[in-house]
Amino acid sequence: MGKAVVFLGVFCCFGALFAQEQEPESVALDTNQFEEAFYDAIKEKSMENHDKAIQKLQACLQIQPQEAVVHFELAKNYFAIKDYTQAVIHFEKVLELKPEERWAWDGLYLIAKTNRNYQQAIVYLKKLIPYSTEYQEELVSTYMFAQKYEEALTLIEELNKTVGKRESRTRYKEQILKMPAFQSKAEIATSNNSDEANYIALIVKYANENNLAKSYEVAKELQTKIPNSPWGSVYIFKKYIDENQFTEALQAMEKVMQTNSISELIKHRMLNEWLVYIKNKPELHQSLSKTIGYFASETTIPIAKEIGKFFQNQQQWNTAIYYYRIFDKNNPSEIENLLLWCQALRFSNQTEALATKATEALEIYPSQPEFYYYVGWTQLQTNNYAQAKENLMTGLDFVIDNLTLEKYFYQALVQVFDALKDTKNKEFYQKKL
């Protein structure tokens, strides 16, 4: 009973199976053999034994060579083992027997897409569009891959009118309109236009022409026409910076930071510009604490650590440490952050805190020479000369091609051996400086 259910379920979409005229005894025998082989093929396919499934399906073809469902199953198994030539042959055979079979067209499209044969994929997609409008979305992206930008733009405009805008299409349109050959299409009327992509393309166009005044003018118009659009803030932010309008610049940046549709890379670029701007404006440093919160879900850019580096470069050690501590909460064993943190503690002479942090770091990275140096340095400051000597000598063995770090070790060892009254070793390391 189970075999029959599976067998009939697979075949129901293809119609009658045995239309040929045969003797009654022959029909019964062939039917049983066919059903058995086909059922076994489906079972092997479900276990991903595609080669065995193909053998069973070939046996089915010996009995019924014109059964579309067998060719369809063969095509799917060949596709699974990436034998695309045979898969195409059998999908095409299905269409020869059943010209309107959607899933055969879909299979051919997937093969063309997999092989990056976008021209052929377009042909198949046009066959599939009557079955589902989602294929139109696929057609847009395929036009893009095929570099058929005119066709893509036309279809995007059509879909925007008929089914509404979609984020992926908006990105494609922006990409197209940024191309020199299409920027004339981005010219917008100053009234009755609310297509964000057009504004963005114009802003980029004027920026590329070094006409920043016009670029800012369009950005301002975008803000007026589409008040909720964050893209106007992206482009006008720099204008506020240039004109030293820090309140407006901060508001523009925060609007962008709160927008999920704008990439982290753009946000990071704006943050870098803001860091440069507030470098000598300590009264604005507090704005960064709020900014970090906007990157809570970021995965590619370590914002807190980057801000820490900024302040470290300004030798604002305590502020840098504050941001390293924030980054450390979710990245407790990230080596660069640990190295930067220890360095900031060292140059701010926070001996006790450095001893703790460097010792913790050594437990994670027992062959990292910098951590031995920091532990040894703290022991030197507390007159623990024997332990300082041990850690500094051990760490020095791990130093490779780092002359600056070697010099730090030599300087510390000179102080250690001086305290230990070991004149010979003191002079030995002094000569290396």
RODOVEX-214884 format. One record per residue (C-alpha): residue in one letter; chain; z, y, x. Coordinates in steps of 0.25 Angstrom, whole numbers, plus 5000, padded with zeros to 4 digits. Layout:
SITE   r   c      z      y      x
SITE   A   A      Z      Y      X
...
! end
This chain:
SITE   r   c      z      y      x
SITE   M   A   5000   5000   5000
SITE   G   A   5004   5010   5011
SITE   K   A   4990   5008   5018
SITE   A   A   4983   5010   5006
SITE   V   A   4990   5023   5003
SITE   V   A   4987   5029   5017
SITE   F   A   4973   5024   5017
SITE   L   A   4970   5030   5003
SITE   G   A   4977   5043   5007
SITE   V   A   4969   5045   5019
SITE   F   A   4956   5042   5012
SITE   C   A   4958   5050   4999
SITE   C   A   4952   5063   5004
SITE   F   A   4939   5056   5008
SITE   G   A   4936   5049   4995
SITE   A   A   4931   5035   4993
SITE   L   A   4931   5026   5005
SITE   F   A   4921   5014   5002
SITE   A   A   4909   5019   4995
SITE   Q   A   4900   5009   5001
SITE   E   A   4895   4997   4993
SITE   Q   A   4901   4984   4999
SITE   E   A   4904   4970   4994
SITE   P   A   4917   4969   4987
SITE   E   A   4923   4960   4998
SITE   S   A   4918   4969   5009
SITE   V   A   4923   4981   5003
SITE   A   A   4937   4975   5002
SITE   L   A   4937   4970   5016
SITE   D   A   4932   4983   5022
SITE   T   A   4942   4991   5014
SITE   N   A   4954   4983   5019
SITE   Q   A   4949   4984   5034
SITE   F   A   4946   4999   5032
SITE   E   A   4959   5002   5026
SITE   E   A   4967   4994   5036
SITE   A   A   4960   5001   5048
SITE   F   A   4961   5015   5042
SITE   Y   A   4976   5013   5039
SITE   D   A   4978   5008   5053
SITE   A   A   4971   5020   5058
SITE   I   A   4980   5030   5050
SITE   K   A   4992   5023   5056
SITE   E   A   4987   5024   5070
SITE   K   A   4984   5038   5069
SITE   S   A   4998   5041   5063
SITE   M   A   5004   5035   5076
SITE   E   A   4994   5044   5084
SITE   N   A   4986   5031   5089
SITE   H   A   4973   5038   5087
SITE   D   A   4965   5028   5095
SITE   K   A   4969   5017   5087
SITE   A   A   4967   5025   5074
SITE   I   A   4953   5028   5079
SITE   Q   A   4950   5013   5081
SITE   K   A   4955   5010   5067
SITE   L   A   4946   5021   5061
SITE   Q   A   4934   5016   5068
SITE   A   A   4936   5003   5062
SITE   C   A   4937   5010   5048
SITE   L   A   4923   5016   5052
SITE   Q   A   4917   5003   5054
SITE   I   A   4920   5000   5039
SITE   Q   A   4918   5013   5033
SITE   P   A   4910   5022   5043
SITE   Q   A   4908   5033   5033
SITE   E   A   4923   5036   5029
SITE   A   A   4926   5050   5031
SITE   V   A   4941   5047   5032
SITE   V   A   4939   5038   5044
SITE   H   A   4931   5048   5051
SITE   F   A   4942   5059   5048
SITE   E   A   4953   5050   5054
SITE   L   A   4945   5047   5066
SITE   A   A   4942   5061   5068
SITE   K   A   4957   5064   5067
SITE   N   A   4961   5053   5077
SITE   Y   A   4950   5058   5087
SITE   F   A   4955   5072   5086
SITE   A   A   4969   5067   5089
SITE   I   A   4965   5061   5102
SITE   K   A   4956   5073   5105
SITE   D   A   4943   5066   5104
SITE   Y   A   4937   5077   5098
SITE   T   A   4922   5072   5099
SITE   Q   A   4925   5060   5090
SITE   A   A   4934   5068   5081
SITE   V   A   4923   5078   5078
SITE   I   A   4913   5066   5075
SITE   H   A   4922   5060   5065
SITE   F   A   4926   5074   5058
SITE   E   A   4911   5077   5057
SITE   K   A   4909   5063   5051
SITE   V   A   4919   5066   5040
SITE   L   A   4912   5079   5037
SITE   E   A   4899   5071   5036
SITE   L   A   4905   5062   5026
SITE   K   A   4914   5073   5019
SITE   P   A   4908   5087   5023
SITE   E   A   4920   5095   5016
SITE   E   A   4931   5087   5023
SITE   R   A   4940   5099   5027
SITE   W   A   4949   5091   5037
SITE   A   A   4936   5086   5045
SITE   W   A   4932   5101   5047
SITE   D   A   4946   5104   5051
SITE   G   A   4946   5093   5061
SITE   L   A   4933   5098   5067
SITE   Y   A   4939   5112   5067
SITE   L   A   4951   5107   5075
SITE   I   A   4943   5100   5085
SITE   A   A   4934   5113   5087
SITE   K   A   4947   5121   5089
SITE   T   A   4953   5111   5098
SITE   N   A   4941   5112   5107
SITE   R   A   4940   5127   5106
SITE   N   A   4927   5126   5100
SITE   Y   A   4929   5138   5091
SITE   Q   A   4915   5140   5087
SITE   Q   A   4915   5126   5080
SITE   A   A   4929   5128   5075
SITE   I   A   4924   5140   5067
SITE   V   A   4913   5132   5061
SITE   Y   A   4923   5122   5056
SITE   L   A   4933   5132   5051
SITE   K   A   4923   5139   5042
SITE   K   A   4921   5125   5036
SITE   L   A   4936   5124   5034
SITE   I   A   4939   5138   5028
SITE   P   A   4936   5134   5014
SITE   Y   A   4947   5124   5014
SITE   S   A   4958   5134   5019
SITE   T   A   4959   5148   5022
SITE   E   A   4968   5145   5034
SITE   Y   A   4955   5141   5041
SITE   Q   A   4951   5155   5041
SITE   E   A   4963   5159   5049
SITE   E   A   4959   5148   5059
SITE   L   A   4945   5154   5059
SITE   V   A   4950   5167   5063
SITE   S   A   4957   5161   5075
SITE   T   A   4945   5153   5079
SITE   Y   A   4936   5165   5078
SITE   M   A   4946   5171   5088
SITE   F   A   4945   5159   5098
SITE   A   A   4930   5159   5097
SITE   Q   A   4930   5174   5100
SITE   K   A   4923   5177   5087
SITE   Y   A   4931   5190   5085
SITE   E   A   4921   5196   5075
SITE   E   A   4922   5184   5066
SITE   A   A   4937   5184   5068
SITE   L   A   4939   5198   5064
SITE   T   A   4931   5197   5052
SITE   L   A   4938   5185   5047
SITE   I   A   4952   5192   5050
SITE   E   A   4948   5204   5041
SITE   E   A   4944   5195   5030
SITE   L   A   4956   5186   5030
SITE   N   A   4965   5199   5031
SITE   K   A   4959   5203   5018
SITE   T   A   4959   5190   5011
SITE   V   A   4971   5183   5015
SITE   G   A   4979   5194   5022
SITE   K   A   4983   5196   5036
SITE   R   A   4988   5186   5046
SITE   E   A   4995   5188   5059
SITE   S   A   4986   5180   5067
SITE   R   A   4974   5187   5061
SITE   T   A   4980   5200   5064
SITE   R   A   4982   5196   5079
SITE   Y   A   4967   5192   5080
SITE   K   A   4962   5204   5074
SITE   E   A   4970   5213   5083
SITE   Q   A   4965   5204   5095
SITE   I   A   4950   5207   5090
SITE   L   A   4952   5221   5088
SITE   K   A   4957   5224   5102
SITE   M   A   4944   5219   5107
SITE   P   A   4935   5230   5111
SITE   A   A   4923   5225   5103
SITE   F   A   4932   5225   5090
SITE   Q   A   4940   5238   5092
SITE   S   A   4931   5246   5084
SITE   K   A   4934   5238   5072
SITE   A   A   4949   5242   5074
SITE   E   A   4945   5257   5070
SITE   I   A   4954   5260   5059
SITE   A   A   4954   5271   5048
SITE   T   A   4966   5280   5048
SITE   S   A   4968   5277   5034
SITE   N   A   4969   5264   5025
SITE   N   A   4970   5254   5037
SITE   S   A   4982   5245   5039
SITE   D   A   4976   5234   5048
SITE   E   A   4986   5233   5060
SITE   A   A   4976   5226   5069
SITE   N   A   4966   5238   5068
SITE   Y   A   4977   5248   5073
SITE   I   A   4981   5239   5084
SITE   A   A   4967   5237   5089
SITE   L   A   4965   5252   5089
SITE   I   A   4978   5254   5096
SITE   V   A   4973   5244   5107
SITE   K   A   4959   5250   5107
SITE   Y   A   4964   5264   5110
SITE   A   A   4974   5259   5120
SITE   N   A   4963   5252   5128
SITE   E   A   4955   5265   5128
SITE   N   A   4968   5272   5134
SITE   N   A   4968   5280   5122
SITE   L   A   4983   5279   5120
SITE   A   A   4984   5291   5111
SITE   K   A   4975   5285   5101
SITE   S   A   4982   5271   5102
SITE   Y   A   4995   5277   5099
SITE   E   A   4989   5285   5087
SITE   V   A   4984   5272   5081
SITE   A   A   4997   5265   5083
SITE   K   A   5004   5277   5076
SITE   E   A   4994   5275   5065
SITE   L   A   4997   5261   5064
SITE   Q   A   5012   5264   5062
SITE   T   A   5008   5273   5051
SITE   K   A   4999   5264   5044
SITE   I   A   5006   5251   5046
SITE   P   A   5021   5255   5048
SITE   N   A   5026   5241   5049
SITE   S   A   5016   5238   5060
SITE   P   A   5023   5236   5073
SITE   W   A   5010   5237   5081
SITE   G   A   5010   5252   5080
SITE   S   A   5024   5252   5087
SITE   V   A   5019   5243   5098
SITE   Y   A   5008   5253   5102
SITE   I   A   5016   5266   5099
SITE   F   A   5028   5262   5107
SITE   K   A   5022   5265   5120
SITE   K   A   5018   5279   5115
SITE   Y   A   5033   5282   5111
SITE   I   A   5037   5277   5125
SITE   D   A   5027   5286   5132
SITE   E   A   5032   5298   5124
SITE   N   A   5046   5295   5126
SITE   Q   A   5049   5293   5112
SITE   F   A   5059   5282   5114
SITE   T   A   5065   5281   5100
SITE   E   A   5051   5279   5094
SITE   A   A   5047   5269   5105
SITE   L   A   5060   5261   5103
SITE   Q   A   5057   5260   5088
SITE   A   A   5043   5256   5090
SITE   M   A   5047   5245   5100
SITE   E   A   5058   5240   5090
SITE   K   A   5048   5239   5079
SITE   V   A   5039   5230   5088
SITE   M   A   5051   5222   5093
SITE   Q   A   5054   5218   5078
SITE   T   A   5040   5214   5075
SITE   N   A   5037   5199   5077
SITE   S   A   5022   5200   5076
SITE   I   A   5022   5208   5089
SITE   S   A   5022   5199   5102
SITE   E   A   5034   5198   5111
SITE   L   A   5024   5202   5122
SITE   I   A   5021   5216   5116
SITE   K   A   5036   5218   5113
SITE   H   A   5039   5215   5127
SITE   R   A   5029   5225   5132
SITE   M   A   5035   5235   5124
SITE   L   A   5049   5232   5129
SITE   N   A   5045   5233   5143
SITE   E   A   5039   5247   5140
SITE   W   A   5053   5250   5133
SITE   L   A   5060   5246   5146
SITE   V   A   5052   5254   5155
SITE   Y   A   5054   5266   5145
SITE   I   A   5069   5265   5144
SITE   K   A   5071   5262   5159
SITE   N   A   5078   5275   5162
SITE   K   A   5083   5277   5148
SITE   P   A   5096   5269   5147
SITE   E   A   5099   5275   5133
SITE   L   A   5088   5266   5128
SITE   H   A   5092   5253   5135
SITE   Q   A   5100   5249   5123
SITE   S   A   5087   5248   5115
SITE   L   A   5084   5235   5123
SITE   S   A   5096   5227   5117
SITE   K   A   5090   5228   5104
SITE   T   A   5076   5225   5109
SITE   I   A   5080   5212   5115
SITE   G   A   5084   5207   5100
SITE   Y   A   5069   5209   5096
SITE   F   A   5066   5198   5106
SITE   A   A   5076   5188   5102
SITE   S   A   5065   5177   5098
SITE   E   A   5056   5180   5110
SITE   T   A   5051   5168   5118
SITE   T   A   5043   5174   5129
SITE   I   A   5049   5186   5135
SITE   P   A   5064   5187   5140
SITE   I   A   5067   5201   5135
SITE   A   A   5082   5202   5138
SITE   K   A   5079   5197   5153
SITE   E   A   5067   5207   5154
SITE   I   A   5076   5218   5150
SITE   G   A   5086   5214   5160
SITE   K   A   5076   5214   5171
SITE   F   A   5072   5228   5167
SITE   F   A   5087   5233   5168
SITE   Q   A   5088   5225   5181
SITE   N   A   5077   5232   5187
SITE   Q   A   5084   5245   5184
SITE   Q   A   5096   5239   5191
SITE   Q   A   5104   5240   5177
SITE   W   A   5111   5227   5180
SITE   N   A   5121   5226   5169
SITE   T   A   5110   5229   5158
SITE   A   A   5101   5219   5165
SITE   I   A   5112   5209   5164
SITE   Y   A   5115   5212   5149
SITE   Y   A   5100   5208   5146
SITE   Y   A   5101   5195   5155
SITE   R   A   5113   5191   5148
SITE   I   A   5105   5192   5134
SITE   F   A   5094   5184   5140
SITE   D   A   5103   5174   5145
SITE   K   A   5109   5170   5131
SITE   N   A   5096   5163   5128
SITE   N   A   5091   5160   5142
SITE   P   A   5104   5156   5150
SITE   S   A   5097   5148   5161
SITE   E   A   5085   5157   5163
SITE   I   A   5084   5159   5178
SITE   E   A   5078   5173   5179
SITE   N   A   5088   5179   5170
SITE   L   A   5099   5172   5178
SITE   L   A   5094   5178   5191
SITE   L   A   5092   5192   5185
SITE   W   A   5106   5191   5179
SITE   C   A   5112   5187   5192
SITE   Q   A   5105   5198   5200
SITE   A   A   5109   5209   5190
SITE   L   A   5124   5204   5192
SITE   R   A   5122   5204   5207
SITE   F   A   5117   5218   5208
SITE   S   A   5127   5223   5198
SITE   N   A   5138   5216   5207
SITE   Q   A   5144   5208   5195
SITE   T   A   5149   5198   5204
SITE   E   A   5157   5189   5195
SITE   A   A   5147   5189   5184
SITE   L   A   5136   5185   5194
SITE   A   A   5145   5174   5200
SITE   T   A   5146   5168   5186
SITE   K   A   5131   5170   5182
SITE   A   A   5125   5165   5196
SITE   T   A   5134   5153   5195
SITE   E   A   5130   5149   5181
SITE   A   A   5115   5151   5186
SITE   L   A   5117   5142   5198
SITE   E   A   5121   5131   5189
SITE   I   A   5108   5132   5182
SITE   Y   A   5099   5135   5194
SITE   P   A   5106   5128   5206
SITE   S   A   5095   5131   5216
SITE   Q   A   5093   5146   5212
SITE   P   A   5096   5154   5225
SITE   E   A   5099   5167   5218
SITE   F   A   5111   5161   5210
SITE   Y   A   5117   5156   5223
SITE   Y   A   5116   5170   5229
SITE   Y   A   5122   5176   5217
SITE   V   A   5134   5166   5217
SITE   G   A   5135   5168   5232
SITE   W   A   5135   5183   5231
SITE   T   A   5146   5183   5221
SITE   Q   A   5155   5174   5230
SITE   L   A   5152   5183   5241
SITE   Q   A   5157   5195   5233
SITE   T   A   5170   5187   5230
SITE   N   A   5172   5183   5244
SITE   N   A   5170   5169   5241
SITE   Y   A   5162   5167   5254
SITE   A   A   5161   5152   5256
SITE   Q   A   5156   5150   5242
SITE   A   A   5146   5162   5244
SITE   K   A   5141   5155   5257
SITE   E   A   5139   5142   5250
SITE   N   A   5131   5148   5238
SITE   L   A   5123   5157   5247
SITE   M   A   5119   5147   5257
SITE   T   A   5115   5137   5245
SITE   G   A   5107   5147   5238
SITE   L   A   5100   5152   5251
SITE   D   A   5094   5137   5252
SITE   F   A   5087   5139   5239
SITE   V   A   5080   5152   5242
SITE   I   A   5065   5151   5244
SITE   D   A   5056   5162   5247
SITE   N   A   5065   5173   5242
SITE   L   A   5068   5183   5254
SITE   T   A   5075   5193   5245
SITE   L   A   5085   5182   5240
SITE   E   A   5087   5176   5254
SITE   K   A   5091   5190   5259
SITE   Y   A   5102   5191   5248
SITE   F   A   5107   5177   5253
SITE   Y   A   5107   5181   5267
SITE   Q   A   5115   5194   5264
SITE   A   A   5125   5187   5256
SITE   L   A   5127   5176   5267
SITE   V   A   5129   5187   5278
SITE   Q   A   5140   5192   5270
SITE   V   A   5146   5178   5267
SITE   F   A   5146   5174   5282
SITE   D   A   5151   5188   5286
SITE   A   A   5163   5186   5277
SITE   L   A   5165   5172   5283
SITE   K   A   5164   5177   5297
SITE   D   A   5152   5168   5300
SITE   T   A   5145   5177   5309
SITE   K   A   5134   5167   5313
SITE   N   A   5129   5165   5299
SITE   K   A   5131   5179   5295
SITE   E   A   5121   5183   5307
SITE   F   A   5112   5172   5303
SITE   Y   A   5110   5178   5289
SITE   Q   A   5110   5192   5294
SITE   K   A   5097   5189   5302
SITE   K   A   5090   5184   5290
SITE   L   A   5092   5197   5283
! end
